[in-house]
Amino acid sequence: MEKNKFILILASVSFLSVMMMAVESHEIDIDHEIEIEIDEDMSSDEVTEMVLEIINEGVEVGEKALKNALATIKIKTGQSSLPDLIEETSPAVVRIAIRGTMETQQNPFFDDPFFERFFGQPQMPREREFGGGGSGVIIDGQLGYIITNAHVIDRADEIKVFSKDGEEYDAEVLGSDKGTDLALIKITSDKKLPEIKLGDSDSVRVGDSVVAIGAPFGLSQTVTSGIISALGRPQMTADGFGEMIQTDAAINPGNSGGALINLEGKLIGIPSSIFTRGGGNIGIGFAIPVSTVKNITSQIIDFGSVKRGLLGVIISDLSQDVAEQLGLDIDKGALIQEVSPDSAAEDAGLEPGDVIIEVDDKAIESVNDLRNAIGLKRSGERVKISIIRNNREIIKNAKLGEIAVEQTVQADQINSLLAGAELSDYIEDSGSMFGKSQGVIILSIEPNSNADRARLKAGDIIWAVGNMEVENLEEFKSVTEDRDILILRVKRNGRQLIIQMRK
C-alpha cells in the first residue's frame, strides 16, 4: 500500500502540473472534486492505471474538462482520523433522562401475622418517584427518530432528551420490544437533527476497531475505543431474541442505548449490557447488532409494535445419541417434536421427526438458532426452511404466523376476591414457538392482599375453576366474574393444590 501511495503522489503531481499550465494561460473556475477510492488490495499497476486514465481524460478534452475538475485529488482510505470521526458522528448521540413512579413495599415485618395481630393492619404500599436514563442515537434527523434500549425508558412517565449542543427535548415512545431490548422514541425539532449512518453488522469481523459513544453514569458525552472481541454471543436474558456483538470498548451504566461505531463512522451496534463482577467495566460489553436494529425499528414504524414471526413447532436440540436412535446421519439441528394444528409449520408440510438445518440459507445447529432465526422475522414473512427427513434434504417454504403479545390483567378487574394478583396466559413452553395457552399464570402477588391471604403465590398456574378447565384469561374471566366463591385448581412446583376463596 505504501508503494501505491508513492505512485499516486507522483501521478497527482503530474496531473496538477498539467492543470497549473492551463491556469497560467486561461482563467479557470475549479469547482469539481475528483475522488479516487483505493482498495488496500489493489496493486501498484492498478492504482497507476486508474490515475493515468483520469489524467489522460483531462489532457484530451482540454480546457473545457479542466473547468469542471478539482485541483486536488482526494485519497479516500476508508479511515478518518479519530478526532474527525468523533466530531462527525457524536452529535447524533444523545443523553436520555427519565422520571417515573413505582410502588414501594412496607417493612417486611408487616408480613408477619403476629405483627399484624398486635399492631393492626399495616399501611398500604406507597408510590415513590425514581429517575434514571441512558443514551440514544438519532437515526432519522428529519423525523426525530431515536433508537435506545427498552430498559432505558421502561416505566418512564417522562422522557427528556439532551443533545450534545445542550438542547433539551421532550420525547414520546413510538414502540418498545423487550425481546431485543430495543425501543424507538421521537422528538420534535424546528431544524433537521444530526443523524448517524447505519452500517452493516453482518460484515463485522473479530478484531475490527470500534468506538463507543454514550453518557455513562449520567456524565456528558463520553467516548471509548476498543475492538470487536467476539460475535454471535447469546442474549443475556433467557427470553431474549438475537445475538450480540462483544467488545472491549469500555461500556458502563449509562452507555446503554448509545452508539457502537466502526472507523467509517457508521453505526454497527447499540450497547446494551456488560458482564461484571462488581458493577464496573471489566472489558466485556455487549451490543445489539444494527441488523436487528433495522428490523425492529422498521416494524415499530410500520405497526407501532413488533409482530414477531411464529412457526408453530415444539423442538429440541438434536444430539448424537438421539440421531443414532432415529437413524440419522447428522447430529446437529432442531428436531421437530410436535407441529401445531393450523400453524405455519403444518401449512408448509413440516412433520414430527424432521430436523431443521437451515432457515433462509442460515445454518441451524440448535434450538436457540431456530428461535432467533424465526423470532427476528416479521409475521407474514415467507421463509425457506431446509430439513432432513429420512436422511434426505428437503426444502419447504413457510409463511410465518404471529406470536401473541402477552396480555396481563390486574385480577381485581375480574373479581375482587383476586385483588392483588397480576395474571397472564400461561404458555407451557414459551420458547418453543408453539404458542398454545395451558391456563392462567400468576405473575405477581401484592403483599397483604386478598390473593396473598388466600395463599396464592407468584408462579402458580390456575388450570381450572371448580370443574371447569381454563386455557386462557378469557375463559378464566368468564367462569370467575362476579362469583362469591372461587375454587381454584392450581399447579405449583409440580404439585396440585385447591385454593378456596369466599367473600
TAJOZI-V141093 format. One record per residue. OMEGA is omega as a letter, one per 20 degrees, with the letter a starting at -180 (999 if undefined). Layout:
OMEGA + OMEGA
This chain:
r + r + r + a + a + r + a + r + r + r + a + r + r + a + a + r + r + a + r + r + r + a + a + a + a + r + a + r + a + a + a + a + r + r + r + r + a + r + a + a + a + r + r + a + a + r + a + a + a + a + a + r + r + r + a + r + a + a + a + a + r + a + a + a + a + r + a + a + r + a + a + r + a + r + r + r + a + r + r + r + a + r + r + r + a + a + a + a + a + r + r + r + a + r + a + r + a + r + r + r + r + r + r + a + r + r + a + r + a + r + a + a + r + r + a + a + a + a + r + a + a + r + r + r + r + r + r + r + r + r + a + r + a + a + r + a + r + r + r + a + a + a + r + a + r + r + r + r + r + a + r + a + a + r + a + r + a + a + r + r + a + a + a + a + r + r + a + a + r + a + r + a + r + a + a + r + a + a + r + a + r + r + r + r + a + r + a + a + r + a + r + a + r + a + a + r + r + a + a + a + r + a + r + r + r + a + r + r + a + r + r + r + a + a + a + r + r + r + r + a + a + a + r + a + r + r + r + a + a + r + r + r + r + r + a + r + a + a + a + r + r + r + a + r + r + a + r + r + a + r + a + r + a + r + a + r + a + a + r + a + r + a + r + r + a + a + r + r + r + r + a + a + r + r + a + r + a + r + r + a + r + r + r + r + a + a + r + a + a + r + r + r + a + a + a + a + r + r + r + r + a + a + a + r + r + r + a + a + r + r + r + r + r + a + r + r + r + r + a + a + r + r + r + r + a + r + a + a + r + r + r + a + r + a + r + r + a + r + a + r + r + a + r + a + r + r + a + r + r + a + r + a + r + r + r + a + r + r + a + r + r + a + r + a + a + r + a + r + a + r + r + a + a + a + r + r + a + r + a + r + r + a + r + a + r + a + r + r + a + r + r + r + a + r + r + r + a + r + a + r + a + r + a + r + a + r + r + a + r + a + r + r + r + a + a + r + a + a + r + a + r + a + r + r + r + r + a + r + a + r + a + a + r + r + a + r + a + a + a + a + r + a + a + r + r + a + r + r + r + a + r + a + r + r + r + a + r + a + r + r + r + a + r + r + a + r + a + r + r + a + a + a + a + r + r + r + a + a + a + a + r + r + r + r + r + r + a + r + a + r + r + r + r + r + r + r + r + r + r + r + a + r + 999
